[in-house]
């Protein structure tokens, strides 16, 4: 009798360790310093949830909508950074920094009582994810760093490489703009469209359109700069390359075949990170989840499955 009770108790403990507190599905707003952030909980599964961090800074989460398909057996949690999307407007530059955004993320996790989770981050969101990892005790079960930036200077150098690969009719106006020569505005307008359609969004859709329309431009300029290829904001000295070896949890790095986060650079980041892997998303630029949704979802799902097995 005692033996049967002991086995039953062990089974209960095992089952409880595999389940997670169910978060109420739907949208909500959370008050933080400077305003309120919008968040959404998708799905009702009981496996380890995934928290999504969008890029930018200030490029809201509409563009991450294809990743909601991950909510088949687990919940997916997404939110917009303060100052963009469905969150409050932000005019206070004292709150336009990683430290403030980390506080907001931590507040959201505490509000939803999320203690066991995977952390997915895209583009600038990977900088936020890295800072969260190094500065918080409640670590995620694993990191998914999609099209990452681990060094602002490295991003600029990669942008120079991409510019140099373009035809002169596009390359020269971009280089002139970067050098501070803004006279050829008509040529620049065409060149920047070509740059973004080549290395950022190869397929436009309503999700990308909404992210662009409701982006936090003031937040972006203050933290990053006027354009992707020149960092003049408070992130200009950001560099975590030398700390990647300290990441101890499973980590997935992904990059699009034509990504602004150049695959060669992302592979380099992965080579410095223990217990990590790299997946190339073919036929995609920076917006891998929109350019090649199936391949992107497969990469993420396979990685999570390998951990849970």
N, C-alpha and C positions, 0 to 999 in steps of 0.2 A: 504493500500500500504506500509506504513512505517513498519507495523508489518511483512509483507512478506519479506521485505528487511532485517529486523533484524534477522529473522529466517534463511534466506539464509546466512547472514554473520556468524552467529553462526555455521552453518553447515560447512562453508568453514574453519573456525578456527579448528573445530573438525577434519576435514579430514586432514588438514595440520599437526596436532599434531600426527596423526597416520602414516604419511609417513616420509621417511628419504631420505637424499640426496643420490642419486645413485652414487656409486664409480665405476670408470671404471674397468671393469672385465679384468683379465689377470695378468701377472707377471711383476715385475719391480725391480729396485734397488734404494736404498736410501743412499746417502752419509752421514756417521756419523763419529765421531772422531775415527780414526784408520782404516777406510776402508768403505765398503758399505755393507748394509744388503739386502738380497733378501726377497721379499715378494710376496704374491699372493692373489688375490681377486677372490673368486669363487661365482658364482650365480648372479642373477639379481633381486631377490625379494626385496620388499620395507619395509618389517618388520625390527625391530631392528636387526642390524648385530651382529655377534659373532666374537670376536677376540680370537685367540687361542695362548696359550703360551706353548711351548714344554718344556721337562725336560732336565736332564743332571746333572749339567750344560754342554751344548755342545752336547746334544743328539738331532740331528736335527729333523725337523718336518715331515720327510717322514712317521714316525710311526703314525702320526695323520691323515693320508690320509683317513681312514674310516669315520672320522668325517665330511668330505666334504659333506656327504649325508645330513647334516643338512641344506644345501643351497638349499632348495626347495622353500621357501617363503621369504628368507632373504639372505643376503650375508655373507660369512664366510671369514675372513681375517687371514692369517697365515704368519709367517716369521721365518727365521733362525737367531739365535743369532750370533752376530759377532764372528768369529772364528770357525764356524762349517757349515756343509751342503753346501748350495749354496752361502752363504755369504763369505766375505773376510777372508783369514787366519789372525790369530792374534798372534803376538809374544810379544807384549807389556803387561807385567804382571800388569802394572798400570791400565789397562782397564779391567782386569779380576776380576770384582767385581759386586755386585748388583747395586751399585750407577751408574756405567757406563751403565749397561743393562737397568736400569730404564730410563735413558736419551734417549737411543735408542728407547725404547717403546714409550715414550712421543713424540719423534720426528716423529715416524711413524704415530701415531694418528693425529698429527698436519698436516703432509703432506697429509694424506687422508681425512682430515677435519672430523674426527670421533669424535662426541661429545656425542652421545647416543648409548650405546653398552652394550652387555653382555661380561663378561670376563671369558673365560674358561682357566683353567691352569691344567697341569698334572705334578705330581712328583715335581722336583725342581721348575718347573714353578709356583707352588702354593706359594712358598716362594717369588718369584718375584711379584706375584699377590697381596699377602698380603702387601708387601712393597709399591706397587703402591697405594693400598687402603689407607694406613696410611699417605702417603706422597704427594698426589695429590688432587687437588680440583675437577677436572673433573672425578667424580666417575662413575663406571659402573652402569648399571641398576640392575645388580645382579652378583654374583660370582658363578662359578662352580669350585669347588676344587676337582679334581680327584686324588685319591691316594696321599693325601697331606703329606708334611713334614712341621710341624710347630715348630719342635725342632730337631736340629741335634743330641743332646744327646739322645732324646727319640728314634730317628731312630736307633742309635747304640744299644740301649737296646732291641729294637724289633728285630734287626738282631741277637743278642745273643739268643733270644728266638727261632727264626727260626732255627738257627744253632743247638741248643740243641734238636730240634725236629727231626733232621736228623739222619740216621744210622751212627754208629761210623766211618765207612769207609770213610764217607764224612765229618763228623763233625770234627774229629781230625785234618786233614790237614788244614781246614779253621781256626780252633782255633790256630794252630801253626803259620799260616801265620799272623794272627792278632797279635800274641805275638812277631812277628819279626823273627820267625824261618822259613827261606825260603828254607831249604834243600830238602824237599820231593816234588820237583817240579812236578814230574809225577803224584803223588797222588793228589797234589793240583789242577792240571789241570783238572782232572776228577771231583774233588769235586766242583770246581767253576762252571763247566758246569752244574752239578746237581743243584747247588744252584740257578743259574739263570733260568734254565728250570722249576724249582719248584715254584719260587716266583716272577719271572719277566715276562718271555715270554713262556707260555705253548704252544703256536702255533707260529711257525716261518713263516714268509712270506717275500716277496720282500721288503715291507715297513720297516720291522725291520732290514733286512739285509742291506738296504741302510743307515739307521740311524747309524748302527754300523760301516759300512765302512767309512762313512763321518763324524763321530763324532769328536768333537774338544777335542782331548786327552789332550793337554796342558792346555786348559781351565778347563777341568774336574779335572785334578790333582791339579792345582793351587787353585781352589775354593773348591773342595771336598776332593779328596784323590785318593789313588791307587785302592781302591775297595769300593763298596757300603757300606760295613759294618764297615768301619773305616773312620771317618772324621778327616782329618789332615790339610785341607786347610783353607781359610779365612772364611768359613761358620761354622767352628767348634763350635762357641759360639752362633750360631743363635738360637733364641727362641722367639716365638710370642704367646706362650700358654696363658700367662697372659693378653694378649691384645685382645683375641678373643671376649670378651664380648663387645668390642667397635665397632664391625662390625654391622652396622645398616641396611644394605641392604639385601634382600633375598639371602640366600646362600645354595647351594647344595653341600654336601659332598658325594663322592662315593669311594668305595674300592672294589677290587676283593676279592672273597672268599679266595684265597690263596695269597693275596697281601703282598709284602714286607712292604707296609704301612698297618700294621695289622688292620683288621676291628675293633677290640676292641679299638685301639688307635684313629682311625678316628671317631668312635662313641663318644669317649671322647671329641675330638675337637668339634664335633657337639653339644654336650651337653652344651658347654661353649658359644656357639654362638647364639644370639637371632635370631628369624625369620629364622631358618635354618632347613634342613631335611637331613637325611642320607639314602642312597640307597646302598644295597649290590649287587654287580654284581656277580652272581653265575658262577661257572665253569670258573673263570678267575683269573689270577695272576695280576701283576702290570700293564701289558699292556692290560687293560680292553677293549679298543677300538678294539684290534685285537683278543683277546682271546674269547670275547663274544660281537661281534659288535652289534647285534640286541638289546640285553639287555641294552648296554651302550647308544645307540642312543635313546631308549625308555625312559630311565631315564632322559636324558638331555631334550628331547622334551617335556615330561610330565611336567617337572619343569618349562620350559619356558612358556608352555601353561597355567599353573596355574597362572603365573604372568600376562600374557596378557589378560586372561579372567577377 
